[in-house]
Amino acid sequence: MEPLTFGERISLVRRRLGLTQQELAKRMGIAQTEIHRLETGLVKDPHMSRVVALANKLGVSTDWLLGRQDVVVEPPRPAAKRRRSRTAVQEELWPTEPEFVEVEPGSAVALVGG
């Protein structure tokens, strides 16, 4: 079996992440046609800054993307979105119970964030 090409590696990881060419291009700030050209091999010698940006966005090393390392890399799967309860949000915003203190004897009570 022949090793994957640069373009095949981009396509493989992009699809495993559940991204379209358009979505990856948008994340990188480039045109979708540029992703297509990279994946199909129309770009023979991509600029190093493009390779680094692709590796970062796809969560792989530049060595793997360029075929210098053939260790199977499993990119992280997108996390399933779940709703947080109101209590969880409140605990995140206010991790401790608020304290009430007297400003002056006999005056109003002030809330001091915990």
C-alpha positions in Angstrom: 0.0 0.0 0.0 1.4 3.4 -1.0 1.6 6.2 1.6 -1.0 8.9 1.5 -0.3 12.0 -0.4 -0.3 15.5 1.2 -3.7 16.2 -0.3 -5.1 12.8 0.8 -4.0 13.4 4.4 -5.7 16.8 4.4 -8.9 15.3 3.1 -8.8 12.3 5.5 -8.4 14.4 8.6 -10.9 17.1 7.4 -13.5 14.4 6.9 -12.8 12.7 10.2 -13.4 16.1 11.9 -16.7 16.4 10.0 -15.6 19.5 8.1 -16.4 20.4 4.5 -13.8 22.1 2.4 -15.8 25.3 2.8 -15.8 25.1 6.6 -12.0 24.4 6.7 -11.4 27.2 4.3 -13.5 29.6 6.4 -11.6 28.7 9.6 -8.3 29.3 7.7 -9.5 32.6 6.1 -8.9 31.3 2.5 -11.1 30.4 -0.4 -12.6 26.9 -0.7 -10.9 26.5 -4.1 -7.6 26.6 -2.3 -8.5 23.6 -0.1 -9.7 21.8 -3.2 -6.4 22.6 -5.0 -4.4 21.3 -2.0 -6.4 18.1 -1.7 -6.3 17.2 -5.4 -2.6 17.9 -5.7 -2.9 20.9 -8.0 -0.6 22.8 -5.6 2.7 21.0 -6.0 4.8 22.9 -3.4 2.6 24.6 -0.8 4.2 27.4 1.3 5.3 26.4 4.7 3.0 28.9 6.4 0.1 27.2 4.7 1.3 23.7 5.9 1.7 25.0 9.5 -1.8 26.6 9.4 -3.4 23.5 8.1 -1.7 21.3 10.7 -2.8 23.6 13.4 -6.4 23.8 12.2 -6.6 20.0 11.7 -4.9 19.1 15.0 -2.0 17.1 13.4 1.7 17.6 13.1 3.4 19.1 10.1 5.5 16.0 9.9 2.5 13.8 9.6 0.8 16.1 7.1 3.9 16.1 4.9 4.2 12.3 5.0 7.5 12.4 7.0 5.8 10.5 9.9 3.4 7.6 9.1 2.2 7.0 12.6 -1.6 6.9 12.5 -2.9 10.1 14.1 -6.4 10.3 15.3 -7.5 13.9 15.4 -9.9 14.8 18.2 -13.5 14.3 17.4 -15.8 17.3 17.8 -17.3 17.3 21.2 -21.1 16.8 21.4 -22.8 20.0 22.5 -24.8 19.6 25.7 -26.8 22.1 27.6 -25.6 23.1 31.1 -28.0 23.4 33.9 -28.7 26.8 35.5 -27.0 25.5 38.6 -23.8 24.6 36.7 -23.7 28.1 35.1 -24.2 29.8 38.5 -21.5 27.7 40.1 -19.1 28.6 37.2 -19.9 32.3 37.6 -20.0 32.3 41.4 -17.9 29.4 42.7 -18.5 30.2 46.4 -21.4 31.4 48.4 -21.6 35.1 48.5 -21.0 36.8 51.9 -23.1 39.5 53.5 -21.3 42.1 55.6 -22.4 45.1 57.5 -21.0 48.4 56.1 -21.7 50.3 59.3 -23.6 49.3 62.4 -27.2 49.8 61.7 -26.8 50.6 58.0 -27.6 48.6 54.9 -25.9 45.3 54.2 -23.5 45.1 51.3 -22.9 42.0 49.1 -19.2 41.0 48.8 -18.6 38.6 45.9 -17.0 35.3 46.9 
